[in-house]
């Protein structure tokens, strides 16, 4: 009997096939969901294919082409343009998660750091970077960064800033 995740994956992938030639088939969100489901089912290579498609479509919507290049090849101006759209922050974050899961840690780190430069309040990137440090036994640096993050969040809360 198929798991709920497997059923969801089949459903989303079938949706893309059935919607071929329609805007739904080229929805970055649809492709992102496929990527996340594939990753959850440990199909990392397939997840990377899906998130690449999501990014290609989403970046194209803001007139940044990823044809024959990676997100890592974006210029600083292109990063700014792409990350101006909230959905792209999530898509690119997920791209880095998949890279990290595939053992491409340095590339994932580069992506998370690029997100942090443009969207410093996207704290998930900092948490992922700390997770990498812990994995590599860089415990002092990991603790230091977590303390800074907690201090920053506490300051924002004390100032009445809504923190997500």
C-alpha positions in Angstrom: 0.0 0.0 0.0 1.4 3.4 -1.0 2.1 6.0 1.6 0.4 9.3 1.7 3.6 11.0 0.4 3.8 8.6 -2.5 0.2 9.2 -3.3 0.7 12.9 -3.2 3.8 12.6 -5.4 1.9 10.6 -8.0 -1.0 13.1 -7.9 1.2 16.2 -8.4 3.2 14.5 -11.2 0.0 13.4 -12.9 -1.3 16.9 -12.6 1.7 18.2 -14.6 1.2 15.6 -17.3 -2.6 16.3 -17.5 -2.1 20.0 -17.5 0.5 20.1 -20.2 0.3 23.2 -22.3 -1.6 25.1 -19.5 -0.3 27.6 -17.0 -0.8 25.0 -14.2 1.9 22.8 -15.8 4.4 25.7 -15.6 3.5 26.7 -12.0 6.7 27.1 -10.0 4.7 26.2 -6.8 3.6 22.9 -8.4 7.1 22.0 -9.3 8.4 23.1 -5.8 5.8 20.8 -4.2 7.0 17.9 -6.4 10.6 18.6 -5.4 9.7 18.6 -1.7 7.8 15.4 -2.0 10.6 13.7 -3.9 13.1 14.8 -1.3 10.8 13.5 1.5 10.7 10.2 -0.3 14.5 10.1 -0.6 14.6 10.6 -4.4 17.2 13.4 -4.2 18.2 13.4 -7.8 14.6 13.6 -8.9 14.0 16.4 -6.3 16.8 18.4 -7.8 15.3 18.1 -11.3 12.0 19.3 -10.0 13.4 22.2 -8.0 15.6 23.2 -11.0 12.4 23.4 -13.1 10.6 25.4 -10.4 13.5 27.9 -10.3 13.8 28.1 -14.1 10.1 29.0 -14.3 10.0 31.3 -11.3 13.2 33.2 -12.3 11.8 33.5 -15.8 8.8 35.3 -14.4 11.1 38.1 -13.2 13.1 38.1 -16.4 16.2 36.3 -15.1 17.1 33.4 -17.2 18.6 30.2 -15.8 19.1 28.6 -19.2 22.5 26.8 -19.2 23.5 28.0 -15.8 22.9 27.4 -12.1 21.4 29.7 -9.4 25.0 29.9 -8.2 25.9 31.8 -11.3 23.5 34.7 -10.6 25.0 38.1 -10.5 24.4 40.3 -7.3 21.8 42.3 -9.3 20.1 39.1 -10.4 20.1 37.8 -6.8 18.4 41.0 -5.7 15.8 40.8 -8.5 15.0 37.2 -7.9 14.9 37.4 -4.1 12.6 40.4 -4.3 9.7 37.9 -4.9 8.9 36.0 -1.7 8.1 32.8 -3.5 11.6 32.8 -5.0 13.2 33.0 -1.5 11.4 29.7 -0.6 12.2 28.0 -3.9 15.9 28.9 -3.6 16.0 27.9 0.0 14.5 24.5 -0.9 17.1 24.3 -3.7 19.9 24.7 -1.1 18.2 22.1 1.2 18.3 19.6 -1.7 21.9 20.4 -2.5 22.8 19.9 1.1 20.9 16.6 1.3 22.8 15.4 -1.8 26.1 16.2 0.0 26.8 19.4 -2.0 27.3 21.3 1.2 29.5 24.1 -0.1 27.0 25.0 -2.8 24.2 24.9 -0.3 26.2 27.2 2.0 26.7 29.7 -0.9 23.0 29.8 -1.6 22.0 30.3 2.0 24.5 33.0 2.4 23.2 34.7 -0.7 19.7 34.6 0.7 20.9 36.0 4.0 22.5 39.0 2.2 19.3 39.9 0.5 16.7 38.7 3.1 18.5 38.7 6.5 15.3 38.0 8.4 15.0 34.6 6.7 16.4 32.8 9.7 16.0 29.3 8.3 19.2 29.9 6.4 21.1 30.6 9.5 19.7 27.5 11.2 20.8 25.4 8.2 24.3 26.9 8.3 24.5 26.1 12.0 23.4 22.6 11.3 26.3 22.2 8.8 28.7 23.5 11.4 27.5 21.0 13.9 27.8 18.2 11.4 31.4 19.3 10.9 32.1 19.6 14.7 32.5 23.4 14.5 30.6 23.6 17.8 32.0 26.8 19.2 31.1 28.7 16.0 27.7 27.1 15.9 26.9 28.1 19.5 28.1 31.6 18.8 25.9 32.0 15.8 22.9 30.6 17.6 23.5 33.0 20.5 23.6 35.9 18.0 20.4 34.7 16.4 18.6 34.4 19.7 19.8 37.8 20.8 18.6 39.3 17.5 15.2 37.7 17.8 14.9 38.7 21.5 15.7 42.4 20.5 13.1 42.3 17.8 10.5 40.9 20.1 11.3 43.5 22.8 11.0 46.2 20.2 7.5 44.9 19.3 8.6 43.6 15.9 6.5 40.7 14.7 8.9 37.8 14.1 7.9 34.8 12.1 
